[in-house]
Amino acid sequence: MNSLKEKTKEVLKKILGPPSTQKKERDKDLSFASSYETSYSELISKPIGFILIKMGLAIDKDIEEALIIQQEKGGKIGEILIKQGIIKEEELSFALAIQFGLPFSKKLDQRDIDPKLIDKIPIHFAKQYQILPLREVDDHIIVAISNPINIFPLDDLTLLFNQPVYPIVFPSYIILSAINRLYDDKSSSTAEQIIEDMSIENLDQIAEELEEPKDLLDISDEAPIIRLVNSMLFQAVKRRASDIHIEPFERELVVRYRIDGILYNVLTPPKRVQNSIISRVKIMAGMDIAERRLPQDGRIRVKIAGRDIDIRVSVIPTTHGERVVMRLLDKTSLMLDLDDIGLSGEKLELFSKIITRSNGIILVTGPTGSGKTTTLYAALNRINFPDKNIITVEDPIEYQIKGIGQMQVNPKINLTFASGLRSILRQDPDVIMVGEIRDTETAEIAIQASLTGHLVFSTLHTNDAAGAVTRLLDMGIEPFLVSSSVCGILAQRLVRVLCDNCRIPYNPSKEELTELGLNYRILGEKVFFKSNGCSKCMGTGFKGRTGIFELFVVDDEIQPLIMQKADSNILKKVAIKNGMTTLKQDGAEKVIQGITTVEEVLRVTQEEYHGSI
């Protein structure tokens, strides 16, 4: 009797044809059936719980508890076990494949898929049923499916192709990833191509119809305009853009993406379609398309390539038409940990220690777009345990964090940071996060909260860490309150990370090293890296960003200086003497490690650099 491992490999090799990688690697990827030597015939058509027990993935007690939950709340046994953390998604898929006597794989190579078959399947059908035709073999259509229980989409494909189908079971995330990748390639109509497809006659017609405000809705619903706006959104997500700018000028309309903090010109649509493009965006954001004289704010929620994207839209009137800025927030982004944002070594260890305190204020400072909120989220994620009650008041709530209560500021109903903070204090919190300390009232409430046994996180807009102390004093907060409540201030900037695929080595000049505060005599012939540009980084030479940090700890030596209202330069010098590394020094360390470039560090630390001259 053939073992399950041999049966699975035999079927998969026949279906998928010659290995597209080395045999050893392909055999490893075909199935993780090699972990289980159970007889194939013993498990076919048996209950899923029985199969999971036989595979050693669950015990009797797990199945019994899942059955109780199923009786109370409904649902499927396998999905309940996944939610309980008993099994993984791919293990359930494997068990389902065994139950139905089907082959299973967790490796789907794009070269195993016939694009002609994909052309016949709408993306919404593929995603809804998590199904994908692969190729034709022996007058059968081989189909990837995540749930063999659902036979109706298989019947639909049988009718569509007029051929019998043969399913292979894959984990759903493998299929969804393949769908997104394939339909990404399939929808090759870029914004530029869509504009080229628009004839002059159509543009003239659009321009004429735009004279009547009541026709704007109809114009924005024209297929080319919808496709153009959708393509702009899709490409922005694909290129990792954080913002889309649609900027009207006297003779042209410019579309720019902000990627890794830098704006790039990506498109120049014809001026005559300006109003219809902006009207389309306004319709999507739920704005009044007839109102062109006043600023408007709106929101778009879309799913792009399987990712939930929340888009905040701002429209303002300008001399040459309405200007649109869209902020893209990826709801499916993984929550970063402190290790991921650029903190390392002693700085990470010290900051991790500070955030576990039971009371006090921890501030994160830096200009807009320097990653302050991401750092706060990472800190909260680090201390987010069931024994802590963590509540935040934010503007806006950028990411939902499981287990944390989050409140959105709403000035229209007088829900400000200050009023929200007062309400939070009546919710018995252990940890509070205030999105930003903007005024004296918020600062006073935050300090009082920290003095009454709460740990408070917040942000301030200052150039360096020591400057945050001066800002609080300038707000009118008493020096003794600042010195006794603030326990740590983290200043930060974001620098672009060199693309690993195309960065090139070079020997820096003495001037560059001097500007960065490095001693070229000590470094010797140390090799640095600079950007080059390739297809993987869209020709920019950079891919992603990381933080550089300056951690200012309010210790016994700093406290009396705050009481004396010492200047921020004095506070900074004392902190450096006690071991604090500045933003530029932390940046220099990342340059030496080959993470970023000299130019990047100098670009984001200009304030500090000029202030030291």
N, C-alpha and C positions, 0 to 999 in steps of 0.2 A: 504493500500500500504506500503510495507516494505521500511524503510529508507535505504539510502546508507550504513550507518554504520552497520545495522543489516544484510543486504545482503552480504556485504564484509566479515563480521565475520563468517557468516553461511557457505559460500563457502570455506573460508580458513581453518576453523576447519575440514571440511569434507576432504579436500585435504591433509592437513599436519598431520592429525591424532591427537592422544592425545597430550596435551600440554607437552613440554619437560621441562618447568619450572613451577613455581607456576601459577595457573590460572590467578590471578590478573595481574602478570607481563606479561604473555603471551597475555592476552587480550589487554594490553596496547601496546605491540609491534606488534600485528598482523596488525594494520593499524592505521594511524592517521585520519581515516575517522570520528572518533568521534567528530572532530572539525566541521564537516559539516553535517547538518541535511537535506540538500536538497533532494527532492524526487529523487530516482534512475532513474525512467523512464523519468523524465523531461530533463535530460542531455545527455542520450545516443544518439550517432550519431550527436550531435550538434557540430558546429565549436569550435575549441580549445579556441579561444578568448572568445566566449560566455560562455564556461564552466568556464574559469578563472575569468570572471567578476562575474558570479553567485556564485562562491566560495569565492568572496571577496578578491581575490589575485591580481586583476588588475582592472583598471577603463577604461572607453571608450577611454580616451585620450592616455593611454598606448598602447592599441591595434591599434589605428589609427597611432601613430608614428611608431609602429613596422611594420605595413603594408607599410608605405612609405619607410622605410629602405629595406623591402623585395623587393619592386618594383625597387629600385635603385641598390641594391647589391645582391639580391637573398637571399636564406636561408629559414629556417623555422621559423614561428612566435614564437614558444616556445623557440628555441635556441636564437633568437634575444632578447627576454624578459629576458632570463637568463644573457646574456652579458650586458644588460642594468641595471641589478641589481634589476629588478622588482620582479622576482620570483626566487625560488630556484629549483635546479635540482629535488629534490624529489617531489616538488609541481607540476612540469610539468609531472613527471611520474604518479602521482596520477590522474591528469586531463586526461592524455591519457588513463589510465585504465577506467575512467568513460566514456570517448568518445566511447570506444570499448566494454563497458559492461563487463569488466574483473575485477577480484579481484586484489587488490593492497596490498603489504606488504613492510615494510622497515626493517624487521627482517628476516634473513635467518640463521637458525641454521644448523651446519654441520651434526647434527644427523637427519635432515630432508632429507638428500641426500643419494641416493643409489650409492655407489662407483662402482658397476657393470655397471651402465649406463654411468658413467664418463669415464670408460675405452674405450668406443666405440667412444668417441668424441675427435678429435685432439684439442690441446690447441689453435692452431692458428684459428680454426673455432670458438671455444667458445669465444675467445677474439674479433675476427673481428666483430661478430654479437652480442656480449654481450648476450649470450644465454647459458643456463645450464639446462640439464635434472635433475629433482629432484628425482622422484620415480614413480612407477606404481600403479595406483589406479583405480579399476573398469575397467580394460582393456584399460585404457588411460595412456599415459605418461605425467606426470605433468612437465611443463617446466617453468623455470624462464627466463623472457625476459625483456629488458629495453625499447624496441621500438616496440610496437605491430603493427605499420604501416608496418614494414618490414615482410611480410608473407613468403618470399622465404626460409629463414632458417628453419621456422616451417614446410614447405613442405618437406625440406630435411630430417628433423628428422622423419617425418611421414613415409617416404620411408625407412630410415635407420632402424627404430624399427618395421616397418610393423604394426604400431598401430597408432590410432589417438592421437594427442597431445592436451593438455589443458594448455594454458599459464596463468601464474600469472605475473603481472607487478611489477618489482622492480626497484629502482633507479640504474643507471648504476654502480655507485661506489660500491654498495653492491654486485652486480654480479661479477665485476672485482676482488674485494677483495676475494670473495669465490673461483673464478677460481684460483687465485694465491695461495691461501691456499691449495686447493685440489690438484692441480698439483704439488705443493711443496711436499706434502705427497706422491703423486703417484710416482714422480721421486726420489725414495729412494736410487738410485744407488749413493753412495758416492764415492769420489775419491779412498778410500781404496778398496771398492768393485770392482771398475772398474779395478784396478791394479791386484786384485786377479783373475779376469776373464781372464786376459791376460795369455795365455799358454806360457810355456818356448819355445816351437817351434816358436811361433809368435815372441817372443822377439829375439830369435836367428836370425830369418829371417830379422827382422827390423835392427838388428845390422849389418848384412851382407850388406843389401841394403844401409845403411847409408855410406858405404865406397865411394859410387859414389855421388858427390855433386848434380848432375842433378836429382837424384831420391828423394831428400829431400822433394820436393813439394808433390810427390806422397805419401811418408811415412807419412807426417804430415796430409794427408787427410784420413788416415786409421781411421775407426770409433772409435776404442778404444782410440786413441790419442786425437781425437776431443772431445770425451765424457769426457776424463780425464781433459783436459784444461777447458772445459765448466763447469764441476763439481767443479773444483777449484775456478772458478770465482763465481759460484752460491753460494757455501758455504761461500766464503769471504763476499759477500753481506749479506747473511743470518746472519753471525756472527758479522756484523757491522765493518768489518776490513777496515782500511784506506789504507793499503799497502799489497801487496803480494810479497814475496821475493822467488826467485828460485835460490838456491845457490849450485854450484857444488864444491865438494871436491874430494880428491884423490880416495876414495873408495865408496862415496855415493853422492846422490843428496837430498838436504833438501828443503822443502817448508815451509815457515813461514808466518804467518799473524801478522800484527800489529793491535792489538785491544785495544782501549782506551790508545794508546801510548806505549804499551808493546808488544814485539815480542814473539810469541808462535810457537813452532814447531808443525806442524799439519800433515805432510806427509813426507814419505821417499820413493819416487818412485825408481824403479831399476835404477842403474847407466846406464845400456845399453839403456834406452829410453830417456836419457838426451837430446841428439841432436834433436830427433824428437819432444819432448815437446817444446824446445826452438824455433825450426823452426816453429812450429804451432803458437806460440805467435808472432813471427816475421811476419809471413804471415798476421795474423789478424791486426797487427799494421802497415802494409804497408812497412815493412823494406826489405832490400836486404838479403835473406837467405844465399846467397853464400859468403857474406862478414862476416868473423869471426875475422878479425884482428883489426877492428876499432870500437870504441863506436858508437852506433846508438840510435836515439830517434824516437819514433813513438806515435801513438794515436789510441785507439780503442773506438768506440762508440757502445754500446750494450744496449739492454733492458732486464733486469733480473727481473722476478716476477713483471712485470708492472712498473718497475722503470727505468728511463733513467740514465745509468751509463756512465760517461766519464772516460776512463782509459788512463793515461799518462804512456808510457812504456819507460824504459831506459835499454839498453843492453850494457855491457862492457866486453871486453875479460879478462880472468884471467888465471892463470896457469893451472887450471883443466877444462877449458871450459868457455863458456859465462855465465855471471851472469845477471839475469833479476830482475828488480824491477818495479812493477806496482803500481801506485798511483790511487786509486779509488775515484772519485768525484761523489756524488749522485746529479744529476741535479734536482731531484724531492724533495730534502730536503727543508723543510720549512725554510724561512728566519727567523733567530732568532732576538729577540728584546733584548735590554740591560737588561731587567728583567730576560731573560732566560739564560744568560751566566754566572750568578753568582754575578753580581753587585747588591748591595742592600743597603738600609738605606741611611745614609748621603752621602756615596760614590757615589751611583747612582744619588742622587739628585744633587750633586755638578758636576759630570761629564755631566749629562744632561744639566745643565746650561752652562757649558763651550762650549759644541758642538753647542749651539745656537748663539754663538758670530758671528759677521759679518766679523772678520778678525783674523789673528794669526795662529800659528802652533800648532797642537795637535799631539803628538807622542805616539805611542804604542810600548813598548819595551818588549823584551824577546827572548829566544833562538828559534831556528827552531822548529816548531811543538807545540808552546805554545798558538796557537789560536789567534794570532794578527790580521790576515786577517778577521776572523769571527767577532772580536770585531769592526773592522773598518766598515764592512758591516752592523752590527747592528746599529752603530752610524749613518751611512748614511741613513739607513732605517728610523731611528727616525726623521731625519730632511728633508726627501724627500717629498717636497710639490711642486705643480705646479708652484709656484712663484719663485722657485730656479732652477738655471741651475747648475747641478752637473755633473762633468766629472772626469773619473779616467784613470790612466795609470798603468797597472798591468802586472805581470809576474808570473804565467799565470792568466787569468780571470777564477776564480774558480766557481763563480755563477753569473748568469745574474740577474740584478736588474731592474725591470720595472721603466721607467722614468729617468734612469741615462745613460749617454753616457760612454761606457767603451772601452778603447784602449789597445790592446795587444802589449807588447814589442816584437820587432823582431830584434835582433842584426845582423842578416844576411844582412839586408838592412839598417843597422845603425839607426834603430828606438830604441833608448835607453830611459831610464827614463828621462834623461836630455833633449834630443831632443823632446821627446813626451810632456814633461812639457812645453817647449817653444811653441809648436804648440797649446796646450790647452789654453794658455793665450790669444791666438788670437780668441778664441771661446766664449768670453764674459762670463766666468764662475763666479758663486758666490762661489761654493765650489769645491775644487780639492782634489783628493786622489792620492797620489803617492805610489805605492806598497812598495817601500823601498828606503831609502836614502843610497846609496852605496858609493857615492864619493862626493868630494868637489863641483863639478860642479852642481850636483843635489841639494845639500844642499843650495848653494848660490841662485839658481833660486827659490827654494821653499821659502826661507826667503824673497827674493825680492817680490815674489807674495803675501806673507802674509802682507808685509808692504804697498802694494798698494791696499789693500781692499779686499783680498780674504781669505777665511778660508781654510787652508791646513791641510789635514790628511796624516800621513805617519808612517812608522815603522823604528825602529833601533834595531840592535842586541846588547843589553847591559844587564847586570845582574839585575840592579835595575833602578828605575826611575831617581834618581839623576845622575847616570852614563851617561845618555843620554846627559846631558849638557856638561860633560867633553869630550864625543865623538865628539860633534859638535865643541868644541874649538880645539880639536886635529886635526880636519879636516882643520883648518885654518880659521874658521869663526870668525869674530871679536866679542869680548865679548858684545859690545853694541848692535850688531845685534841680538845675541842670547837672551839677556835679554829683548829686546823690541818686539821680534816676538813670542817666545815660550810662550804659555799661560798655557799649561798643559801637563804632561807626565804620561801615565798610564803603569806601569809595571805589567806583569801578568805571571801566570803559570797555567797549567791544572792539576787538581788532579782527580783521579778516584772516582766515586760516589758509595757508598756502595749499594749493591742490597737489596732493601726493603724486598724481599721475604725470604732472608736467613741470613741477618746480625744478629749477636748475641751480647748481652750486656756483658760487662766485666768491672772490676775496674782497671784503669790504675795504673801503678807503679809511685812512686814519681820521679824516674829518667826520665820516659817518659814525665811527665808534665814539669819537669825542662828543658828538651831539647826543649820543645815547647814554653818555656817562660811563662808557667802558674804556678800560685801559688796554690799548692795542699791544703794549709790551707784554702784558700778562697773558693775553689771548693767543699771541703768537700767530701761527698760520691757521687758526681755526676757520673752517669753511662755513660760510653762511649760505642761505638760499634766497632766491628772488623769484618773482612770478614770471610765468611764460605765457600760458594760455593753450587750451586744447578743447576738444568737443565735450569732454566730461564736465568742464567748468564753464561752458558757454564762452570760452575765449577770454575770460577775465583773469585767469591765473589763480583765482581763489575759490574755495568751496566751503561755505559755512563760516561761523564766527566763534570766537571764544573770548573770555573775559580776562582783563588784567585788573589787579586789585591792590588796594591799600587799606590795611586793617588798623584802625586807631582804637586802642584799648584805654578806657578811662581807669587808670590805676591810682595808687596812693600818691604818686608823684604828680600826676596830672590834675587831680581833684583840687588841691590848693591853688593851682594856677587858674583854674576856671573860677574859683571863688574870688580871685583878684582881677577877674575880667581880662586875663592876659590875651594878647594878640594871637591870631591863629598861626602866624609864622613862628612864634615862640612855642606854642603848643606842638607844632609839627616838628621843630628841632629837638625838643625833649623826647617826643615819641620815637624819632629816628635814632636818637642816642640810646633809647631803650630797646632798639631792635626792629622798629617798624621799617618795612621796605616800601618805597614810594611806587606810584603807578608806573613811572618810567623805569624804575629798577625791575619791577615785575615784568614789564614789557620786554626789557632787555634780556631777561632770563628766557623768555619764550622765543626771542630772536635766536639766541644761542642754541636752543633746542631744535631750531628749524621749523617752528610752528608758524611763525609770521615773519614779516620783514621790518627792516629799520624804518622805512617810510611809513608803514602802518602805525607803528608805535608813536612816531613823532607827530603823525596826523592827529591822533586822538589825545595826545598829551600836550598840545600846543599851549594851553593856558598855564600849565605847570612850568613848561619850558620858558615861556616869556616872563613868567613871574619870578623866575630865578635869575634873570639877567641883571 
